[in-house]
Amino acid sequence: MADNNHSHFQHLYFVLTGIPGLEQKYYWMAFLLGAIYAITLFGNGVIISTIKSESSLHIPMYYFLCMLALADMGLALCTLPSMLGIFWFNYKFIAFDACLVQMCFIHACSAIESGVLVAMAIDRVVAIWSPLRYSTVLTSGVVCKTGVVIWSRAVCVILPVPFLIKRLPFYRSNILSHSFCLHQDVMRLACASTCINSLYGLIPAIFTKGSDSLSILLSYVFTLRTVMAIASGEGHLKALNTCISHICAVLIFYVPLIGVTVIHCFGKHLSPLTHAIMANAYLLVPPVLNPIVYTVKTNYDHQK
């Protein structure tokens, strides 16, 4: 179905795909999915409310953790309507404009999370390199400006995407490969050249995930050099212990991201089930595991 009032043909809606080959198990998967979203929203909500209410946690490290929790909640809320619609009610349709909105929010929240992980890495560098100057270097004003930069960057790199998609004609297939809308997935259905979209699609990836991963890597190289300069072995462990939860968060975010990227580029021959599972893991794993990791780490530190 297409809308003839547009200068280019565009579908009124897209059809989302759940997990191919597992349609008969959607009933059981619906409970698992509901539990994942409940844990995600509850866990991140507890982190945010605890940091807000406890004055002792009003320090840069926990401010950044609060930003991470907000990004995780945003990522979960972006995918929740379409995912629950498919697995709970077998409703697979999403309006064209609603798909673009979901796509923008998913990519923006992902870019925000990546930026926050960089800020947390820098926070750990300052805390280990110069602990006595920590509170004077990372003031509340610096943290607020960092947050504004992270959110503004995400909006700026994602904002042109829906306009680039709207200029394309869609009059053949309207069936997407996932349970949510992603830029690459929507773009491949276009019935015209997508060179501009593909080229611009690289910009957010390089400007956000690419530069962020490099920044995190360099920050940990500097951190390890600083830690090695500490004389005592106990000092080494104490310094590295402050980075454990952040390292886990980085791995939780980047391992599924790298997996999705590799499969998208080199796994054309793989089954649709593999693509669907990796895409779902990329969007569902970080929001549900991050609050668990930080809660366990915080409780462990308090017990010590």
N, C-alpha and C positions, 0 to 999 in steps of 0.2 A: 504494500500500500504506500502511495506517495502523495505528497502534497503539491498539487499543480500550481498553487498560487505563488510558489517560490520561483526565483529565477533559475534555480537548479532543483532537480527532483531530490527530495529528502524524505526518508521514512518518517511516518508519524511516531513510530516506536521501534525499539529493538527487542529482540528475544534473547534473554539470558540463558546460559547453559549452566546446569549444576555441576555434578561430577559424573562424567560419562561412564556408563557401565555399572553404576551403583544406584540406579534409580529405584530398585526394589528395596534398598536399605535406607531410603531417605527418612523413613519414620523414626528409625533409631538414631540416625545422624542428626535429626532435628533436636533431640535431647542433648546430645553432645555439643552441638552448636550453641544451644541456649545456655548450657553451663559455661562454655567458653566466654560468651558475651557477658554473662552475669559476673563471672570472676574478674573479667577485664574492667567492667564499669565499677564494680564494688571495690576492687583492689586499688585502682587508680584514684577513685573517689576518696578512699580512706587516706591515701598518701597526701592528697591535696588538702583535705580537712585537717589532718594531723599537723602538717607543716604550717597551716594558717593559724591554728589554735595554740601551738606550742612556741612560745617566744624564744626558747633555747635553740630552735631549729631555724631561726631567721638569720641564716648565714648563706653566702653565695652557693655553696654546694647543694643545699636543700632547695634554694630558689630554682636552680637549674633542674633539680629532680622534679620539682613541681611543674616546670615547663615541659619536661619529658612526659609526665603523667597526663598533662593536658593534650599533648600531641597524640599520645596513645589513645586517649578517650575519643579524640576527634577522628582518628583513623578507624576506630571500632564503630562509631556512630555513622560514618560514611557508608560502610558496607552492610550494616545491620539490616536496614529495610529490605534491600534486594535479596540478601542471603536468607533471612527468615521467610521472606515471601516465597522463595523457591522451595526450601526444605520443609516449611511448616504448612504452606497453603498451595504448593505447586503452582504459584503465580509467577510467570517468567517474563512478563512484559514490563518495559520501562520506556517512558516517553523520551523522544529524541532530546529535548532540552533538559529533562531531568537526568538523562544519561551524561550530558556534558557537565552539568553541575556536579554530579557524583564524581566524575572523572577528575575535575579540577580540585575538589576537596581531597580526594585520595592522594593525588600527586603533591598537593600543597602540604598536607599533614606529614607525608613521607619526607619531604624536603625540610620541614621544620624539625622533625625528629633527628634527621641527619645533622642539621646545624646545632641543635642542642647537645648532641654527643660531642661535637667539636668543642663547644663551650665548656663542657664538663671535663674534657681532656686538658684544656688550658687551665682550668681551675685546679686540677691535680698537679700540673706542672708548677704552678705558683706555690701551692701548698707545700710541695716537697722541696723545691728549689730555694724558696725564701719564706719559711713559715712565720718569721717575725714580722714580715711586711705584708702578710696575706690580707689582713683586714684593711690595710691602707691602699693596697693595689686594687683589690676587687671590692670596691665600695658598692653600696646599694644603687647609686647612680650608674655605675659602670655596668652592673648586672641588668638594670632596666634598659639601658641603651643597647646592650647586647641582645636582649630579648626583642626589642623593636627591630633591630637589624635582621635578626633571624626570620621573624615573621614577614617583614617587608620584602626580603629577598625571595621568600617562597611565593608571595603574591605576585611579584614582578615577573618571575620566570614562568609562572603558570598562566597568568592572565591572557596572553595572546593565544593560547592553545584552543579554546572554544571558538574563537573567531576564525582560526585557520581551518578548523573542522567544518564550520558552517559554510564555508565557501566551496566545499566539495559536494559533488552530486552523489546521491545514494539511490539507486533504483533496482539493484539486484538483490543479493542476499541481505537480510537484516538480522542474522543469527550470530551473536557474539560467542566467544569461546569460554567465557568465564561467568561467574555469578555476580559480576560487577563490571563497571565500565572502566577500561584502561585505554590510554591514548593509542598505543600500538594496535590494540584489538579493534577499536573503532575505525582507525585509519585504514586498515587492510580491506575494509568493506567498500571503500570509496571506488567510484567508477571513473576515476581520472588520475592524472599524475599526482603522486603524493611526495614528490622530491622536496618541496619546501617544508612540508610537515615533518618529513624524516630528518631534514637538516636541522630544523628548529628543535625537534625532539632530542637531538644530541646536546643542545645548549643547556637545558636544565640538568641533564645527566652529568655533563662535564662540570658545570658551574656549581652544582650542589654535591651530588654523591662522589664524583671524581675528586674534586678539590678537597672535600671534607675527609674522605678516606686517607688522602695523602697527608693532610694536616694532622689527623689523629696518629698516623704512623710516625710522623716526624716528632710529634709531642712525646710519644712513648720512647723514641730513641733518646731524646733529651732527658726524659725522666729516668731511664735506665742508667744513663751516664751519671746523672746526679746521685742516684741511689748507690751506684758502685763506688762513688767517692766517699760514702759514709764508711767510717772505719769498722764499726762493729757489725757482726752478723745479725744481732737482734735488731739493730737499726735498719738493716736491709729489709727484714721481714715486716717490721712495723710500717715502713714507708710503702712497701708494695701492697700491704694489706689494705691500705686506703684506696687502692686502684682496682681491687678485685671485682667489685660490683660494676664498675664502669667498663672494665674489660669484658665482663659477661654481657652487658647491654650492647656493646659494640659487636660482639660475635653474634648475638641474637638478632641484631638488625642486618648486619652485612652478609652473614652466611646465606640466609634465604635469598637476599637480593642478588648475590653473585650467582646462586643456583638458578634463579629465574632468568638472569641475563645470559648465562651460558646455554641454558636450554632453548631460549628464544633464538639465539644466534646459531647454535650448532646442533640443536636437537629436533630438527624438522621431522626426522624419521621416527621420533618417539611417539608413543600413544597419546591421545588427548587426555587420558587419565593422568599421566605424568605431568603434563603441562598444568592441568587444573589443580592438582595437589600442591605443586610448587608455588603457584600463584596464591593459593589460599594460605599456604604456610607463610609466605612473604608478608601478607597483610594481617594474619591472625596471631602468629607466634609472638612477635615483639610486644604487642599490647597486653597479652595474657601473662607472659613470663617476666617482663620487667618489674611489675609490682611484687611478684613472688621473690625474685632475686634480691631486691632492695629491702624487703621486709625481713627475709631470712638473715641477710647480712647485718641489718640494724639490730635485730634481736640477739644475734651472736656477739656483736660488739658490746651490747648492754650487759650480757651475761658475764663477759670477761671483766 
